[in-house]
Amino acid sequence: MPQMSEFNTVDETNCSEEHFYDRSRKANQGSWNKQFLELGLPSFRSSYLFLLRVLLDVVYECMRLRLDQRPMGEPSALSVRQLIRECKDVLKGAVQMKKYYLSMVSTTVWDSDPSKIEDVMDLEKYDDHMKRVLEVYFNYLQNWMNNLQNLPDASQSLKNTLEEEWAFTKSICPFVIGGEAEAGKRFSALASGLLSSIADFLENGVDEFYTKGNESEEETVCKENGHDKEGERDMKEVKTTSSHAINNAELETNPDDTALDKSTDDEAYHKDKVLKLRHRIQQTFRDSKNLFREGRERTSKALGFAKMLRNDLELAASYKMNVSKVEIISKLEEMKHVLVSVPLSLSYLIFIPERILKNQKLILQLLNVTCGKEDCYSHTDPTHDQDINRGYLLMLQCDNDVNKQSWKGSTVHVDATAQTAIALSHIAVDSLMLVVTHSSVLYAIQEEFSKLMDTTVEVFQEQISCHQAISESLAELKATAMHLRQNISSTLLQLKEKLYFVEINKMDTKERNHLLGLYCVTIIKGYNFGFEYHRELQRLVSDEQKIELGKCMISFAREWMNFISEKWEKGRGRRPTWANQGLEFLVSVCDPKIMELLPESEISVFISEIKSCLDHIVGRSSTVRSPTSGSATSPDVYGYTRFPSVEESRPSAGSSDSLSTLAAKDRHSRSAHILQSINNLENKRNKKLQKSHIIGYITNKTSDLDLRIRVRRVNFRWQRGIKIGEGTFGKVYTAVNVDTGELMAMKEMKLKPTNKMRNPLKELVEEMNNLEGISHPNLVKYYGAEVQKDEMIIFMEYCDRGTIKEASKLGLPESIIRLYTREILKALCHLHENGIIHRDLKGANVFLTSDGAVKLGDFGCSVKLKSHSTIPGEISDLVGTTAYMAPEVFTRNDSEGHGRAADIWSLGCVVYEMSTGKQPWYDQHPYQIMFLVGLGNVPPIPENLSREGKEFLKHCFEMEPSRRPCTIDLLNHPFPKVSDEDMNL
């Protein structure tokens, strides 16, 4: 916030009581202490300032690194949200450090030379980097909004995200030079773009319905032509076959039978055609309702955000002067106002009421106001709260110094900082402008000021922005909202024409009434959407646009009344619930401010239209309407019965009980017969399988479970379950921790010592001991191991959803690939930090759980448990799967060996596997893979990956291990920067 270095009036001293108290307190501390000065000790001010600067420089470097490491080009939709979070974290830290630095420095340099104070307070580079990071944040936010607008269900992802981002921006931008003005323009553009995208969404939806309708009609015509041709071809085949069968004899046929068969086929074809047509029309109605629902959700979020922007950015009101400026200045002096003098060349004069003269914070806030700041200060001081609610700033347009020289009242001098100077320079005043701290107090202060000034001024614009650029952005936003209103109205008109299918009139009465009912309900859904939008739009627009909107609301109400009178049946004496929103809209349209927009001759006509519509909607209870009434008397009125009459739906009293009893018996006997047939089939099948010794018999004999456990190295009791896998070197079972009831995976591995592997027991036990001390959410947890004679039993976490290899057989979407890659990287990073190299990272060793977690497992033992082929002796020391091995494992294993970079290569292979559904070099023999990779070949990068994914794989497949990035570097790459919220994209 700007600092007020000099604040006095003709009647006030330079220092307030608060300033005097602060200086007295500082004079008794540190190097200003009396004893400190008596001893003649040197000042530690320079050291103190240096230490403060170190903290500031650390945050400065953090901002610089964030700017240098931002991805080139546009980030993808899957990583932009994570990039936004990182920018927000950096901005939060930068603002906190700036506030801390300024507060700590101000306690040290208060008595220094002004030139030295400027040097210490100089944060030009720091502020410049803050502004650049803020611009990057705005660009990411715009990119995210563009991606979101292309989604069919964008309203579900919006939620309160825009409001949250705006709240964050308001808390950060006051500490960034020019940040508030830039934020106002950017977010106004975001809201305007969101409204424009809704208009495109509605237009595209209508065009899509029209395209589908044409395609369905063409398909129906083709099928009809095909049906006729097929019938002719069948008749020819029948005639030919018959003539050969009877050796050219005459075929005796019955004319009545032939005509009956033909009529039956035509009737079946006609029923099938009507059924398909009905399904197509019903689906179109459902799609139209979904279009209105999604449009309503989007507009609700967009208009809510736009109204929030208006309340936070439009903090001023403009007045028209009815007297000369000299008289206005005299009136302000009479009403106890104070002139604010700033060392800037401005085209207007600034005044404040005398009652806030001692509130320095509020005056500085008013001078620098661009956005509402009702929460800037704590509300512990009731006097300050009262000043905020009653404080305001006046700006009077002034072309020369004549008006300024005519001021004879009190004057307060304020030294404007760079931020205040920038804010004041962007304010354009045409006449007289009143500025407050928040829009919630604007109307109350307007009334108070109007009473003070009497008839000398009158309100010209009730609510505007004092910043010229923001005012233009908000004007564009309101114009876009008005244009969307026009699009909604035109969309309804188009759908009323396109959704009324001509084929409906060709159907029988029951089908026609049913489809016409769906048609009317669909259109009413659209009108309700329009009603809600018009009401919300009233709270956004102002002045001339309100007049235009009032006329549009009258026109929209007339459209609705005409539709109800033409397409909807007359009521039966009660107010229907479907008409509630329409009737409430009529009440709002009848407001005197809107009705006065109509000429006097049209007011009576409009009132009579409303009465006629109300009479049609409510109707009379004595009205009796037949199911077919409407279409018989007037072909232009599409009457239908939305709900069947009582006489139609009520069965006869004598037959109701018998019919229900017969229906219940019929349902019971049919289900019992089906159940009996299924049981007989199952019994026959079981007997056949038992004879073939495929399944066993049910017996009452219970077997005792073997609970004997010998040499135990785990600190819990366990019980083995069923076998879930088997490999060359062992078997895998489920196991239960008897103490806790937790389900585990238990591996039994036979120990076979050889000359080349002298002490396998010692190596495996040491490895298990290392892993027992490591715990991470993305690592399969090892509980321990124990030895029983010639076998080792290893206990680990049980993952019940298989492996990535099984899940990615057909390839995974990139959003899932990014999420899994992030989790695998976290696990590898934890292993590498603890000095452990996995050595056998592959899709079969990455496990999935039912709660969506990704866990890395089989550390060093996967080859022994999973391998199904013998590795030749000359490479017997290699550990891992050939297709996933890094080139240095083949070429440098005997000399330099390999390290943690080998896991990065394997990670790239896993990403390749998730993308394609196949392991790298799937069509090559292990020997061929060794030569291919050893000669410098890398797996081909899948084309279906995004630019970020391809770049990520290029880093993983770096041939030189020293240039291959580590896990921390890859975590900072845009590809794995995806959160759970982004999965909706």
Secondary structure as the mmCIF struct_conf table of DSSP 4:
data_model
#
loop_
_struct_conf.conf_type_id
_struct_conf.id
_struct_conf.beg_label_comp_id
_struct_conf.beg_label_asym_id
_struct_conf.beg_label_seq_id
_struct_conf.end_label_comp_id
_struct_conf.end_label_asym_id
_struct_conf.end_label_seq_id
BEND BEND1 SER A 5 SER A 5
STRN STRN1 PHE A 7 ASN A 8
BEND BEND2 VAL A 10 GLU A 12
BEND BEND3 ASN A 14 CYS A 15
HELX_RH_AL_P HELX_RH_AL_P1 GLU A 17 ALA A 27
TURN_TY1_P TURN_TY1_P1 ASN A 28 ASN A 28
BEND BEND4 GLN A 29 GLN A 29
HELX_RH_3T_P HELX_RH_3T_P1 GLY A 30 TRP A 32
BEND BEND5 ASN A 33 ASN A 33
HELX_RH_AL_P HELX_RH_AL_P2 LYS A 34 GLU A 38
TURN_TY1_P TURN_TY1_P2 LEU A 39 GLY A 40
HELX_LH_PP_P HELX_LH_PP_P1 LEU A 41 SER A 43
HELX_RH_AL_P HELX_RH_AL_P3 ARG A 45 ASP A 68
TURN_TY1_P TURN_TY1_P3 GLN A 69 GLN A 69
BEND BEND6 ARG A 70 ARG A 70
HELX_LH_PP_P HELX_LH_PP_P2 PRO A 71 PRO A 71
BEND BEND7 MET A 72 GLY A 73
HELX_LH_PP_P HELX_LH_PP_P3 GLU A 74 SER A 76
TURN_TY1_P TURN_TY1_P4 ALA A 77 SER A 79
HELX_RH_AL_P HELX_RH_AL_P4 VAL A 80 SER A 106
TURN_TY1_P TURN_TY1_P5 THR A 107 THR A 108
BEND BEND8 VAL A 109 VAL A 109
TURN_TY1_P TURN_TY1_P6 TRP A 110 ASP A 111
BEND BEND9 SER A 112 SER A 112
HELX_RH_AL_P HELX_RH_AL_P5 PRO A 114 MET A 121
HELX_RH_AL_P HELX_RH_AL_P6 GLU A 124 GLN A 149
TURN_TY1_P TURN_TY1_P7 ASN A 150 ASN A 150
BEND BEND10 LEU A 151 LEU A 151
TURN_TY1_P TURN_TY1_P8 PRO A 152 ASP A 153
HELX_RH_AL_P HELX_RH_AL_P7 ALA A 154 LEU A 158
TURN_TY1_P TURN_TY1_P9 LYS A 159 ASN A 160
HELX_RH_AL_P HELX_RH_AL_P8 THR A 161 ILE A 172
HELX_RH_3T_P HELX_RH_3T_P2 CYS A 173 PHE A 175
BEND BEND11 VAL A 176 VAL A 176
TURN_TY1_P TURN_TY1_P10 ILE A 177 GLY A 178
HELX_RH_AL_P HELX_RH_AL_P9 GLY A 179 ALA A 245
TURN_TY1_P TURN_TY1_P11 ILE A 246 ASN A 247
BEND BEND12 ASN A 248 ASN A 248
HELX_LH_PP_P HELX_LH_PP_P4 ALA A 249 GLU A 252
HELX_RH_AL_P HELX_RH_AL_P10 PRO A 255 LEU A 313
STRN STRN2 ALA A 316 MET A 321
BEND BEND13 ASN A 322 VAL A 323
HELX_RH_AL_P HELX_RH_AL_P11 LYS A 325 GLU A 334
TURN_TY1_P TURN_TY1_P12 MET A 335 LYS A 336
STRN STRN3 HIS A 337 SER A 341
BEND BEND14 PRO A 343 LEU A 344
BEND BEND15 SER A 347 SER A 347
STRN STRN4 TYR A 348 PRO A 353
HELX_RH_3T_P HELX_RH_3T_P3 GLU A 354 ILE A 356
TURN_TY1_P TURN_TY1_P13 LEU A 357 LYS A 358
HELX_RH_AL_P HELX_RH_AL_P12 GLN A 360 LEU A 367
TURN_TY1_P TURN_TY1_P14 ASN A 368 ASN A 368
BEND BEND16 THR A 370 CYS A 371
TURN_TY1_P TURN_TY1_P15 GLU A 374 ASP A 375
BEND BEND17 CYS A 376 TYR A 377
BEND BEND18 HIS A 379 HIS A 379
HELX_RH_AL_P HELX_RH_AL_P13 PRO A 382 ARG A 390
STRN STRN5 LEU A 393 GLN A 397
BEND BEND19 ASP A 399 ASP A 401
HELX_RH_AL_P HELX_RH_AL_P14 VAL A 402 GLN A 405
TURN_TY1_P TURN_TY1_P16 SER A 406 SER A 406
BEND BEND20 GLY A 409 GLY A 409
STRN STRN6 THR A 411 VAL A 414
HELX_RH_AL_P HELX_RH_AL_P15 ALA A 418 SER A 425
TURN_TY1_P TURN_TY1_P17 HIS A 426 HIS A 426
STRN STRN7 ILE A 427 ILE A 427
BEND BEND21 ASP A 430 SER A 431
STRN STRN8 LEU A 432 VAL A 435
BEND BEND22 THR A 437 THR A 437
HELX_RH_3T_P HELX_RH_3T_P4 SER A 439 VAL A 441
HELX_RH_AL_P HELX_RH_AL_P16 LEU A 442 MET A 453
TURN_TY1_P TURN_TY1_P18 ASP A 454 THR A 455
BEND BEND23 THR A 456 THR A 456
STRN STRN9 VAL A 457 ILE A 464
BEND BEND24 CYS A 466 CYS A 466
STRN STRN10 HIS A 467 HIS A 467
HELX_RH_AL_P HELX_RH_AL_P17 GLN A 468 LYS A 498
BEND BEND25 LEU A 499 TYR A 500
HELX_RH_3T_P HELX_RH_3T_P5 VAL A 502 LYS A 506
BEND BEND26 MET A 507 MET A 507
HELX_RH_AL_P HELX_RH_AL_P18 THR A 509 GLN A 538
TURN_TY1_P TURN_TY1_P19 ARG A 539 LEU A 540
TURN_TY1_P TURN_TY1_P20 ASP A 543 ASP A 543
HELX_RH_AL_P HELX_RH_AL_P19 GLU A 544 LYS A 567
BEND BEND27 TRP A 568 TRP A 568
STRN STRN11 ARG A 572 ARG A 572
BEND BEND28 GLY A 573 ARG A 574
HELX_RH_3T_P HELX_RH_3T_P6 THR A 577 ALA A 579
HELX_RH_AL_P HELX_RH_AL_P20 ASN A 580 VAL A 589
TURN_TY1_P TURN_TY1_P21 CYS A 590 CYS A 590
HELX_RH_AL_P HELX_RH_AL_P21 PRO A 592 MET A 595
TURN_TY1_P TURN_TY1_P22 GLU A 596 LEU A 597
BEND BEND29 LEU A 598 LEU A 598
HELX_RH_AL_P HELX_RH_AL_P22 GLU A 600 VAL A 618
STRN STRN12 GLY A 619 GLY A 619
TURN_TY1_P TURN_TY1_P23 SER A 621 SER A 622
TURN_TY1_P TURN_TY1_P24 PRO A 627 THR A 633
TURN_TY1_P TURN_TY1_P25 PRO A 635 ASP A 636
BEND BEND30 VAL A 637 VAL A 637
BEND BEND31 ARG A 642 PHE A 643
HELX_RH_AL_P HELX_RH_AL_P23 VAL A 646 SER A 649
HELX_LH_PP_P HELX_LH_PP_P5 ARG A 650 SER A 652
HELX_RH_AL_P HELX_RH_AL_P24 ALA A 653 LYS A 691
TURN_TY1_P TURN_TY1_P26 SER A 692 HIS A 693
BEND BEND32 ILE A 694 ILE A 695
BEND BEND33 ASN A 700 ASN A 700
HELX_LH_PP_P HELX_LH_PP_P6 SER A 703 LEU A 705
BEND BEND34 VAL A 711 VAL A 711
BEND BEND35 VAL A 714 PHE A 716
STRN STRN13 TRP A 718 GLU A 726
BEND BEND36 THR A 728 PHE A 729
STRN STRN14 GLY A 730 ASN A 737
TURN_TY1_P TURN_TY1_P27 VAL A 738 THR A 740
STRN STRN15 LEU A 743 LYS A 750
BEND BEND37 ASN A 755 ARG A 758
HELX_RH_AL_P HELX_RH_AL_P25 PRO A 760 GLU A 772
TURN_TY1_P TURN_TY1_P28 GLY A 773 GLY A 773
TURN_TY1_P TURN_TY1_P29 PRO A 777 ASN A 778
STRN STRN16 LEU A 779 LEU A 779
HELX_LH_PP_P HELX_LH_PP_P7 VAL A 780 LYS A 781
STRN STRN17 TYR A 782 GLN A 788
TURN_TY1_P TURN_TY1_P30 LYS A 789 ASP A 790
STRN STRN18 GLU A 791 GLU A 797
TURN_TY1_P TURN_TY1_P31 ASP A 800 ARG A 801
STRN STRN19 THR A 803 THR A 803
HELX_RH_AL_P HELX_RH_AL_P26 ILE A 804 ALA A 807
TURN_TY1_P TURN_TY1_P32 SER A 808 LEU A 810
HELX_RH_AL_P HELX_RH_AL_P27 GLU A 814 GLU A 833
TURN_TY1_P TURN_TY1_P33 ASN A 834 GLY A 835
BEND BEND38 ARG A 839 ARG A 839
HELX_RH_3T_P HELX_RH_3T_P7 GLY A 843 ASN A 845
STRN STRN20 VAL A 846 LEU A 848
TURN_TY1_P TURN_TY1_P34 SER A 850 ASP A 851
BEND BEND39 GLY A 852 GLY A 852
STRN STRN21 VAL A 854 LEU A 856
TURN_TY1_P TURN_TY1_P35 PHE A 859 CYS A 861
HELX_RH_AL_P HELX_RH_AL_P28 SER A 862 LYS A 866
BEND BEND40 SER A 869 SER A 869
HELX_LH_PP_P HELX_LH_PP_P8 THR A 870 PRO A 872
HELX_RH_3T_P HELX_RH_3T_P8 GLY A 873 ILE A 875
TURN_TY1_P TURN_TY1_P36 SER A 876 ASP A 877
BEND BEND41 GLY A 880 GLY A 880
HELX_RH_3T_P HELX_RH_3T_P9 THR A 882 TYR A 884
HELX_RH_AL_P HELX_RH_AL_P29 PRO A 887 THR A 891
BEND BEND42 ARG A 892 ARG A 892
TURN_TY1_P TURN_TY1_P37 ASN A 893 GLU A 896
TURN_TY1_P TURN_TY1_P38 ARG A 900 ARG A 900
HELX_RH_AL_P HELX_RH_AL_P30 ALA A 901 THR A 916
BEND BEND43 GLY A 917 LYS A 918
TURN_TY1_P TURN_TY1_P39 PRO A 920 ASP A 923
BEND BEND44 GLN A 924 GLN A 924
HELX_RH_AL_P HELX_RH_AL_P31 PRO A 926 GLY A 934
TURN_TY1_P TURN_TY1_P40 LEU A 935 GLY A 936
HELX_LH_PP_P HELX_LH_PP_P9 PRO A 939 PRO A 942
TURN_TY1_P TURN_TY1_P41 GLU A 943 ASN A 944
BEND BEND45 LEU A 945 LEU A 945
HELX_RH_AL_P HELX_RH_AL_P32 ARG A 947 CYS A 956
TURN_TY1_P TURN_TY1_P42 PHE A 957 PHE A 957
BEND BEND46 MET A 959 GLU A 960
HELX_RH_3T_P HELX_RH_3T_P10 PRO A 961 ARG A 963
BEND BEND47 ARG A 964 ARG A 964
HELX_RH_AL_P HELX_RH_AL_P33 THR A 967 LEU A 971
TURN_TY1_P TURN_TY1_P43 ASN A 972 ASN A 972
BEND BEND48 HIS A 973 PRO A 974
TURN_TY1_P TURN_TY1_P44 PHE A 975 PRO A 976
HELX_RH_3T_P HELX_RH_3T_P11 ASP A 980 ASN A 984
#
